[in-house]
Amino acid sequence: MKTKIRVVVTGRGVVSPVGSTVTEYWTGLRDGISGVRQITDFDVSRASCQIAGMVQDFDPDTHFNHREKKSYERFTQMGLVAATQAVEEAEMQKLDAGSGEVGVLMGTGVGGITSYAIAYDALFAGKVERPIDAYTIPRIMNSALSSAIAIRMGIRGKNITLNTACSSGGNAIGQAFEWIREGSLRAVVCGAAEAPVTYGILRAWDALGVLSRKYNKTPESACRPFEKNRSGFVLAEGAAVLVLESLESAETRNAEIFGEIAGFGSNCDATSLTNPDEKGVAKAMKLALEDAEISPDSIGYINAHGTGTRLNDPLECRAIHRVFGNRASSLAISSNKSQLGHAMGASSALEALATILAVQNDCAPPTLNCIDPDPECDIDPVPNYARKLNIEAALSNSFAFGGSNAVLVIKKWKP
């Protein structure tokens, strides 16, 4: 029987509402900092939800020249900064990026949505058409980020952009893991980026009735996963990127290893465009555990999808009970969306990185604002404060519209 290739994490990068280095990101999560703020970039006076998880002090001038700024949408800019962090941490100059043995796989949900709006306004918002920016097409492409990473890093292997809505980042990391494990690539730069906080997207999500409308004056209190009085999520932006590498490759070049991707479960509920299915969600977790060849008892922490909507939270908890039985009631399970908001396609990449850091540091980040836990959510949500505990392995859950589920098993690195 052929021995499975082990896949490890050798690089990490992040741009997020609670910090834009890995150290800042983990400190913000661990310390219970909220990145949800009033939206000030455009007029929200007619919107029911006026808050979002916004990246602060992101200055494109620090990272890009004039031509790059014109070419790259905000999601591409943030993703490229996160990728640069990850590649530098992994010391990828020691790999031959142009050999075809290194690839790029990035996820996004809406890509360059801002440029769509600008082009639309130029054509239709005034009495007379105005010219459209010549860079509109390269800015709106969903593949703009994966292409920009490959161009900047000289990566000539597989280059794919993946969109499965809110599970895009999780599926991108999982597919990258499979590429390496099957032996087709030595290393992959993978993750997701999203910058969906526009007036049109804000109003569209609100029309679905899933955004929190009650906390515009106290935005840090808005995201309340597993809480009895939860009222929905808020949008967010950000990017998280990992360098995954075969263990043999990492050891050959003496790379520092931050964790191991041990299993991946991906499936489709095939029941509804908008409503998750309990059986499908449970099946994704079971697939990931089977792929990692570990039992549910080996899992010490679950990073939940945890949107804070009335429907999602109890359904996810019931699905966890299907997999973990009575142990689900006492298993540490928290939601980063309580601190970050919901970054759509990037949320699952941000949460996968948070799970890696939780395992590495033996610490479960908190679920903020969980003051009065909902009895229908029969779990331990790690309410309000981080908790030190031994975590040898963890799950990172991501579930999306369209029923696309992605679950990663992340293990503590042990040589």
Secondary structure, 3 states (H helix, E strand, C coil): CCCCCCEEEEEEEEEECCECCHHHHHHHHHCCCCCEEECCCCCCCCCCCCEEECCCCCCHHHHCCHHHHHHCCHHHHHHHHHHHHHHHHCCHHHCCHHHCCEEEEEECCCCCHHHHHHHHHHHHHCCCCCCCCCCHHHHHCCCHHHHHHHHHHCCCCCEEEECCHHHHHHHHHHHHHHHHHCCCCCEEEEEEEECCCCHHHHHHHHHCCCECCCCCCCHHHCCCCCECCCCCECEECEEEEEEEEEHHHHHHCCCCCCEEEEEEEEEECCCCCCCCCHHHHHHHHHHHHHHHCCCHHHCCEEECCCCCCCCHHHHHHHHHHHHHHHHHHCCEEECCHHHHCECHHHHHHHHHHHHHHHHHHCEECCECCCCCECCCCCCECCECCCEECCCCEEEEEEECHHHEEEEEEEECCCC
